[in-house]
Amino acid sequence: MSEESGASNQLLAGKTCVIMGVANKWSIGYAAATAMAEAGAKLVITYREERSKREADQLVTLAPGSKSYQCNVESDEDLDALGASLAADFGTVDAFLHSVAFAPPGELRGRFADTTREGFAIAHNVSVYSLIAAAQRIAPLMTDGGSIMTLSYLGSERVFPGYSVMGVAKAALEATVRYLAYDLGDQKIRVNAISPGPIKTAKARGVPGFMNMKNAAAEKSPIKGDFGAEDVAGLVVFLASDWSRAITGETIIVDNGFHALGAI
């Protein structure tokens, strides 16, 4: 291994990285956390449900000094406790990946025009406001600047039948990224969204027509072949590193070029 490649493999050496919302080993958060550990980061893993604790604890073993915490992003008390724990256990945070999204399954089965008030509120509270709420607790710990990232999808810009209210929530999420980038720029904190192509995660399989979306992307994208969470993880590492110090307020699409196509 060359000296240059060895250095690039430790892009996050000495950094503490929070990954919020790891659900299972097939999730983008899990792949991103693994790549961050390989790049030298100390990990902080949060998970919502007890059934996800095993995966979180597996990630913790990848990097000495890492920890996991249970946190329900719909609870201000949980978020306050997380912020206090991060301050007490780590002192500072360098990067934060927000990998949290949810809409009631029933809202994805019908027309968007039939979205309920409650379903709309839940989708935006969990998928969008949780980024703001978490940033309120984590940004003060980024005392030497830092990187905040979240996960979006092309459904924020284009209609994908079955994605429905989540597409609208992702559009709100991308707007939130821009406003946070403006507010936090004075603290040298970068805020960006990553918009991956269709990845077969547990949550994605609950989206009606998901496999049709995935198969179309695999067949018609300029770069052919399968696409997985590991293809997103490298971008997460880059955005968490100092190499991305001048990039903020962006939504970066990583989908083998599928988004660049016109009518298909």
C-alpha positions as CSV (number, residue, x, y, z in Angstrom):
1,M,0.0,0.0,0.0
2,S,1.3,3.4,-1.0
3,E,1.8,6.2,1.6
4,E,-0.9,8.2,-0.2
5,S,-3.5,5.4,-0.2
6,G,-2.7,4.7,3.4
7,A,-3.4,8.3,4.3
8,S,-6.7,8.3,2.4
9,N,-7.8,5.2,4.4
10,Q,-7.5,7.2,7.6
11,L,-9.4,10.3,6.5
12,L,-11.4,10.3,9.7
13,A,-8.6,9.5,12.2
14,G,-9.2,11.2,15.5
15,K,-12.8,12.2,14.6
16,T,-15.9,11.3,16.5
17,C,-18.8,10.5,14.2
18,V,-22.5,10.1,15.2
19,I,-24.6,7.8,13.1
20,M,-28.3,8.2,14.0
21,G,-30.9,5.6,13.0
22,V,-29.0,2.4,12.4
23,A,-31.8,-0.2,12.0
24,N,-30.0,-3.4,10.8
25,K,-26.9,-4.5,8.9
26,W,-28.6,-3.9,5.5
27,S,-29.2,-0.2,6.2
28,I,-27.2,2.7,4.7
29,G,-26.4,3.8,8.2
30,Y,-24.7,0.5,9.0
31,A,-22.6,0.6,5.8
32,A,-21.7,4.2,6.4
33,A,-20.7,3.5,10.0
34,T,-18.5,0.5,8.9
35,A,-16.7,2.7,6.3
36,M,-16.2,5.5,8.9
37,A,-14.6,3.0,11.3
38,E,-12.3,1.8,8.5
39,A,-11.4,5.4,7.9
40,G,-10.3,5.8,11.5
41,A,-13.3,7.3,13.2
42,K,-14.7,6.7,16.7
43,L,-18.3,5.8,16.3
44,V,-21.5,6.9,18.2
45,I,-24.4,4.7,17.1
46,T,-28.0,5.5,18.0
47,Y,-30.9,3.2,17.4
48,R,-34.7,3.5,18.1
49,E,-35.8,0.0,19.1
50,E,-34.3,-2.6,21.3
51,R,-34.2,-5.1,18.4
52,S,-31.6,-2.9,16.7
53,K,-29.3,-2.9,19.7
54,R,-27.4,-6.0,18.5
55,E,-26.4,-4.4,15.2
56,A,-25.5,-1.1,17.0
57,D,-23.2,-3.0,19.4
58,Q,-21.6,-4.9,16.5
59,L,-20.6,-1.6,15.0
60,V,-19.3,-0.3,18.3
61,T,-16.7,-3.2,18.3
62,L,-15.2,-1.8,15.1
63,A,-13.5,1.2,16.7
64,P,-12.1,1.5,20.2
65,G,-13.9,4.0,22.4
66,S,-17.1,3.8,20.5
67,K,-20.6,3.7,22.1
68,S,-24.2,3.1,21.3
69,Y,-27.3,4.8,22.7
70,Q,-31.0,4.1,22.4
71,C,-32.8,7.3,21.1
72,N,-36.4,7.9,19.9
73,V,-36.2,11.0,17.7
74,E,-39.8,11.8,18.5
75,S,-38.9,12.3,22.1
76,D,-37.3,15.6,23.2
77,E,-36.3,13.9,26.5
78,D,-34.4,11.2,24.6
79,L,-32.7,13.8,22.4
80,D,-31.8,15.8,25.5
81,A,-30.4,12.7,27.1
82,L,-28.4,11.9,24.0
83,G,-26.9,15.4,23.9
84,A,-25.9,15.1,27.5
85,S,-24.4,11.7,27.1
86,L,-22.3,12.9,24.0
87,A,-21.1,15.9,26.0
88,A,-20.1,13.7,29.0
89,D,-18.7,10.7,27.2
90,F,-17.0,12.4,24.2
91,G,-16.9,16.1,24.7
92,T,-16.9,17.0,21.1
93,V,-18.4,15.7,17.9
94,D,-16.9,16.0,14.4
95,A,-19.6,14.5,12.1
96,F,-23.2,13.5,12.3
97,L,-25.1,11.3,9.8
98,H,-28.9,11.5,10.1
99,S,-30.3,8.2,8.7
100,V,-33.9,8.5,9.9
101,A,-37.1,8.4,7.9
102,F,-40.6,7.0,8.4
103,A,-44.1,7.3,7.1
104,P,-47.1,5.2,8.1
105,P,-47.3,2.3,5.6
106,G,-50.9,3.0,4.8
107,E,-49.9,6.4,3.4
108,L,-47.8,4.8,0.7
109,R,-50.5,2.5,-0.6
110,G,-53.0,5.0,-2.1
111,R,-52.9,8.3,-3.9
112,F,-50.9,11.2,-2.6
113,A,-54.0,13.2,-2.8
114,D,-55.5,11.1,-0.1
115,T,-52.7,11.6,2.4
116,T,-54.1,12.1,5.9
117,R,-53.3,15.0,8.2
118,E,-51.9,12.6,10.7
119,G,-49.8,10.7,8.2
120,F,-48.4,13.9,6.8
121,A,-47.4,15.1,10.2
122,I,-45.8,11.8,11.2
123,A,-43.7,11.7,8.0
124,H,-42.4,15.2,8.5
125,N,-41.9,15.0,12.2
126,V,-39.8,11.8,12.0
127,S,-38.1,12.3,8.6
128,V,-37.5,16.1,8.7
129,Y,-37.9,17.7,12.1
130,S,-35.7,15.1,13.7
131,L,-32.7,16.5,11.8
132,I,-33.4,19.9,13.2
133,A,-34.0,18.6,16.7
134,A,-30.8,16.5,16.6
135,A,-28.7,19.3,15.2
136,Q,-29.9,21.5,18.1
137,R,-28.2,19.1,20.5
138,I,-25.2,18.1,18.4
139,A,-24.1,21.3,16.7
140,P,-23.0,22.9,20.0
141,L,-20.6,20.0,20.4
142,M,-19.0,20.7,17.1
143,T,-16.6,23.2,18.6
144,D,-14.0,23.0,15.9
145,G,-16.5,22.9,13.0
146,G,-18.0,19.7,11.6
147,S,-20.2,18.0,9.1
148,I,-23.9,17.2,9.3
149,M,-25.3,14.8,6.7
150,T,-28.8,13.4,6.0
151,L,-30.2,10.9,3.4
152,S,-32.7,12.0,0.8
153,Y,-34.0,10.4,-2.4
154,L,-34.8,11.6,-6.0
155,G,-38.5,11.4,-5.1
156,S,-38.0,14.8,-3.6
157,E,-37.8,16.2,-7.2
158,R,-39.7,13.7,-9.3
159,V,-42.9,11.6,-8.9
160,F,-42.3,7.9,-8.0
161,P,-45.7,6.3,-7.6
162,G,-45.8,4.6,-4.2
163,Y,-43.3,7.0,-2.6
164,S,-46.0,9.5,-2.1
165,V,-45.8,11.6,1.1
166,M,-42.2,10.5,1.6
167,G,-41.3,12.4,-1.6
168,V,-42.8,15.5,-0.1
169,A,-41.0,14.9,3.2
170,K,-37.7,14.5,1.3
171,A,-38.2,17.8,-0.5
172,A,-38.7,19.4,2.9
173,L,-35.6,17.7,4.2
174,E,-33.5,19.1,1.4
175,A,-34.8,22.6,2.1
176,T,-34.0,22.1,5.7
177,V,-30.4,21.2,4.8
178,R,-30.1,24.6,3.0
179,Y,-31.4,26.6,5.9
180,L,-29.3,24.7,8.4
181,A,-26.3,25.2,6.2
182,Y,-26.9,29.0,6.3
183,D,-27.5,29.1,10.1
184,L,-24.5,26.9,11.0
185,G,-22.0,28.2,8.5
186,D,-20.6,30.7,11.0
187,Q,-19.6,27.8,13.2
188,K,-17.8,26.1,10.3
189,I,-20.4,23.4,10.3
190,R,-21.3,22.0,6.9
191,V,-24.7,20.6,6.2
192,N,-25.4,18.4,3.1
193,A,-27.9,15.8,1.9
194,I,-27.0,12.6,0.1
195,S,-29.5,11.3,-2.4
196,P,-28.8,7.6,-3.1
197,G,-30.4,5.5,-5.8
198,P,-32.8,2.7,-4.9
199,I,-31.1,0.4,-2.3
200,K,-32.8,-2.8,-1.0
201,T,-33.0,-1.9,2.6
202,A,-35.7,-3.2,5.0
203,K,-37.5,0.1,4.9
204,A,-37.3,0.4,1.1
205,R,-38.9,-3.0,0.6
206,G,-42.0,-1.5,2.2
207,V,-42.4,1.1,-0.6
208,P,-45.0,-0.2,-3.2
209,G,-43.3,-0.8,-6.5
210,F,-39.8,-0.5,-5.0
211,M,-38.3,-3.4,-7.0
212,N,-39.6,-1.9,-10.2
213,M,-37.8,1.3,-9.3
214,K,-34.6,-0.6,-8.5
215,N,-34.7,-2.7,-11.6
216,A,-35.3,0.2,-13.9
217,A,-32.4,2.1,-12.3
218,A,-30.1,-0.9,-12.7
219,E,-31.1,-1.5,-16.3
220,K,-31.0,2.1,-17.6
221,S,-28.4,4.0,-15.5
222,P,-25.3,5.0,-17.4
223,I,-23.2,2.9,-15.0
224,K,-24.8,-0.6,-15.2
225,G,-25.1,-3.1,-12.5
226,D,-26.3,-3.5,-9.0
227,F,-26.1,-0.6,-6.5
228,G,-25.9,-0.9,-2.7
229,A,-25.3,0.9,0.5
230,E,-21.6,0.4,0.3
231,D,-21.7,2.7,-2.8
232,V,-23.0,5.5,-0.7
233,A,-20.6,4.9,2.3
234,G,-17.6,6.4,0.5
235,L,-19.4,9.7,0.0
236,V,-20.3,9.8,3.7
237,V,-16.7,9.4,4.6
238,F,-15.7,12.1,2.2
239,L,-18.3,14.6,3.5
240,A,-17.3,13.8,7.1
241,S,-13.7,14.5,6.3
242,D,-11.8,17.8,6.1
243,W,-11.5,17.3,2.3
244,S,-15.1,18.5,2.0
245,R,-14.5,21.6,4.1
246,A,-15.9,24.0,1.4
247,I,-19.1,22.0,0.5
248,T,-22.3,22.9,2.2
249,G,-26.0,23.3,1.4
250,E,-25.9,20.6,-1.3
251,T,-27.9,17.6,-2.2
252,I,-25.5,15.2,-3.8
253,I,-27.0,12.4,-5.9
254,V,-25.2,9.0,-6.0
255,D,-27.1,6.6,-8.2
256,N,-24.9,5.4,-11.1
257,G,-26.2,8.4,-13.1
258,F,-29.8,7.5,-13.2
259,H,-31.0,11.0,-12.3
260,A,-29.3,12.5,-15.3
261,L,-31.6,10.7,-17.8
262,G,-34.6,12.3,-19.5
263,A,-37.7,10.3,-20.4
264,I,-37.1,6.6,-20.2
